[in-house]
Amino acid sequence: MGSLLLVLSYVSLHLFLLLLTHFTSNTFSLCNPHETSALIEFKNSFFVNTSSKPEDTWLLKCFSFSFELESWTNNKDCCEWDGVTCDNVSDYVIGLDLSCNNLKGKLHPNSTIFQLRHLQQLNLAFNDFSMSSLHVGVSDLVNLMYLNLSHCNLRGNIPSTISHLSKLVSLDLSYSFLKLNPFTWKKLIHNATNLKQLYLDSVDMSSIRERENSLSVLKNVSSSLISLILRDTGLRGYLSSHILSLPNLQKLDLSGNQYLSGQLPKSNWSTPLRYLILYNTSFFGEIPYSIGQLKSLTLLDLSRSIFNGTVPPSLWNLTQLTLLDLSYNNLEGEIPDVFERLIKLEYLYLSNNSLVGQVPLSLFHLPRLYFLTLSSNKFVGPIPIEITKHSKLKYVDLSENMLNGTIPRWCYYLPFLIELNLKDNHLTGFIDDFSTYSLRYLFLSNNNFHGHFPNSIFELSLTYLDLSSTNLSGVVHFHQFSTFKNLILLDLSHNSALSINIDGKAQTISPNLKYLFLSSTNINNFPKFLPPLPNLKILDLSNNNIHGKIPKWFRKHLLNSWKNIILIDLSFNKLQGDLPIPPYGILFFLLSNNNFTGDIALSLCNASSLKVLNLARNNLTGTIPQCIGTFPSLFVLDMQKNNLYGSIPTNFSKINQFETIKLNDNQLDGHLPRSLAHCTKLKILDLGNNNIDDTFPMLLETLSELQVLSLRSNKFHGTITYTNIKHSFPKLRIFDISDNYFSGPLPISLLKNFQGMMNVSYNKIGLQYMGNSDYYNDSVVVIVKGFSMELTRILTTFTTIDLSNNMFEGEIPHVIGELVSLKGLNLSNNEITGNIPRSLSNLRNLEWLDLSRNQLRGEIPIALTNLNFLSFLNLSQNHLEGMVPKGKQFDTFENSSYDGNAMLCGFPLSKSCKNDEDQPPHSTSEDEQESGFGWKSVVTGYACGLLSGLLFGYNVFFIGKPVRLVRFFEHMFNVRLKRTHNRMN
């Protein structure tokens, strides 16, 4: 009993002492009163929005908001306030974390927070300081070791006094609007010898450059550095690879600095490196084999840089990798099939390189791989058919390669697959039934499939469906697509054997639909949408059989419901009646090749947002609205082949974007407006086949980008005067002023300035065409080898001059021989005199030459036989004499090439020369050696001519969009004269 009392007494004593300690601690504050006052005043200088989250997207990175300041009251010790940390010994405030507190207000220069001189940690990230400056007061916090002011909406220069914080271990000023100048940068790196973490993402460091030696200061960065994040800072210049040799570096992110270059080290790597991100920089060279030493590397992103060479096999030693991104470089060669070692790999991006060979089988045995992107390479062969049973693949992109074979079975049943992109390959076979119900994005376009449309697709919950250009057949009822409740994109275009059945009733479809492409699907009626698709952006119903007038409901939706519409393409149908009125905000309005009639309504002026307006090949009448010349963004205006009359708009704005203006084949008259000179970006101007009555428009010679000028078949007249501009029409490649009333000598002053016909670049990577829009192809009508031809796409190497059917006189200027890139020259039906200049033999790319119906005299220069590509020649109806040259291309020309020259003789003419037997041949083996043209050159010329013809035919009949744009009219060799008056000497 006594011992029990003793125990109870002992316990009671301890409880008393414990309670005494508790009450004593609440009686005597641990927090310095001065610091308490400073914190309260700091709190009162801001507004705290506790009712809702902020709208600023840069603040939304906070998953939740703490609102620590609610606990900051005077009746509570500040060391117990949320976000406040005090020293256990001195009771001073040493830590303050108010990140994600939704503070809003100015951070003033005299803010009391700068009075907390004992602070070691300060975190104010993810607040809104309303574009305040970062003041020098921060340098008073000399004990700071951790400073985080990221995402705080600060602006201005980072004060140089920040370098006084010599104890800093971690500094984060990222994602504000701050600037860091070279002086401050150098001092910071020099003084912060303990720095381990430096985060300056999006800080403006563009003034720090190599030439001021401020970039090289990174060589002196603390050897203790663990993390260096300088993403999107504007750094530029060459960065030494020393930074990648720091002994403790684990994270390096220099991404987004497009003008920052450097190379990866061949040795002495920072072996602890875990993250290396050089995305969107100008780092270059080969990826060294030594990169395989980084055994701790988990994330490697070298994408969108300038790396070349092969993918080093040592990469497969990086067994800790979870992300590997080498996309958008210049890598080449095959990829070794050794991915089985990268068992932790989750993301693999190798797209947009020049990788070749087959897709490695081991890729499909990786158990953790989620993302696989190999698009835009040169992979060949079939897609591997084997895949691990434990595959977690969610996104597969093998598009834009040269893969063949059929779609492997696993594509149809993978349980986690969200996106499958196999477009732009050479895949064949049927599209089988899908049972992967997780699939949301399906892209199979531009392959060689066959068979009917796969109905199993309607059992999926697709968001994006692209089956365009897949050779599918059968009938699909449009209402079936109503099963896709969240459909955003539907593209079935260019399946000529597929019929989309639209019965004219209202079609229920996903209200989320934004992109609808039904071009070339044999549609006969307008699809009437229910609901009216408020999010619709693109509607393409081109190349179908839709006939009749535009329905009223369509016009109503166009003006009232489709607020987001940017493109409407109804071209190549059989539509009639008045034009629909495009709304403001639309960018592309394409109604060409229909039967629209009537005037162009002035309400078109409301669509000043337009970039491309194509109303070509209709039956429109009336005048062109003057407002079109003032549209600020319009770069294509095509109203060719209508019945428009009146003048061309006279008020082209001084600042405009016009690149293509095609008003040819109308009934326009009057003068050319002087404001056309404002179109400084103009590349194509086609006003042919109108009634324009003016002199030659020298005002256009200042248009330095002009490449095609066609004024054919108008009433232009007068002499072409001398130009005072040194480089007039410097890029002109197609110059057609035929069928007019120009007189006087041939325009030497213009011809000698046609730099674009002297130095055409022949790109080795393939044919290139004018134009930069997927929805518009530049075209032009030219006379090629005696035929009138519409080029639906214009090769950048196509060059021609056509001055035919005018009243030019005098001799052919020798300067034409300097236009060595010319493919065609037509000076026929003029009053040109003198001899054929020998300088024409310099036109080694010339394919057709027409000098017929002039007053030319003398002999045909023998040197013209050196034109190895010449396949069309017309010298008829002149006064030429002597012997027709023999050899090479001249042996292929017929009698019609020389008709009407009574004094000519020799093959192929029936008239032989008197001393034919006595004359030596025009081309001997010795001559061939001296000139560089022998029988091999002739064969080469024939072969190149054949190849050129095939390419040209391919361009005309297959590449154009669509094919029926092509107009190929046979033009008789003896062209009918435009004028009937006599041209007598």
Beta strands, then each sheet from edge to edge (+ up, - down):
strand 1: 47-48
strand 2: 84-86
strand 3: 93-97
strand 4: 103-104
strand 5: 121-123
strand 6: 132-133
strand 7: 146-148
strand 8: 154-157
strand 9: 170-172
strand 10: 177-179
strand 11: 197-199
strand 12: 227-229
strand 13: 237-239
strand 14: 251-253
strand 15: 260-262
strand 16: 275-277
strand 17: 282-286
strand 18: 299-301
strand 19: 306-309
strand 20: 323-325
strand 21: 330-334
strand 22: 347-349
strand 23: 354-358
strand 24: 371-373
strand 25: 378-382
strand 26: 395-397
strand 27: 402-405
strand 28: 419-421
strand 29: 426-429
strand 30: 441-443
strand 31: 448-449
strand 32: 464-466
strand 33: 474-477
strand 34: 489-491
strand 35: 498-501
strand 36: 506-508
strand 37: 515-517
strand 38: 528-530
strand 39: 538-540
strand 40: 547-549
strand 41: 567-569
strand 42: 574-577
strand 43: 588-590
strand 44: 595-599
strand 45: 612-614
strand 46: 619-621
strand 47: 636-638
strand 48: 645-646
strand 49: 660-662
strand 50: 667-670
strand 51: 684-686
strand 52: 691-692
strand 53: 708-710
strand 54: 717-719
strand 55: 734-736
strand 56: 741-745
strand 57: 780-784
strand 58: 787-791
strand 59: 800-802
strand 60: 807-811
strand 61: 824-826
strand 62: 831-833
strand 63: 848-850
strand 64: 857-858
strand 65: 872-874
strand 66: 879-883
strand 67: 903-905
strand 68: 968-969
sheet 1: 1+ 4-
sheet 2: 2+ 3- 5- 7- 9- 11- 12- 14- 16- 18- 20- 22- 24- 26- 28- 30- 32- 34- 37- 39- 41- 43- 45- 47- 49- 51- 53- 55- 59- 61- 63- 65-
sheet 3: 6+ 8+ 10+
sheet 4: 13+ 15+ 17+ 19+ 21+ 23+ 25+ 27+ 29+ 31+
sheet 5: 33+ 35+
sheet 6: 36+ 38+
sheet 7: 40+ 42+ 44+ 46+
sheet 8: 48+ 50+ 52+
sheet 9: 54+ 56+ 60+ 62+
sheet 10: 57+ 58- 68+
sheet 11: 64+ 66+ 67+
end
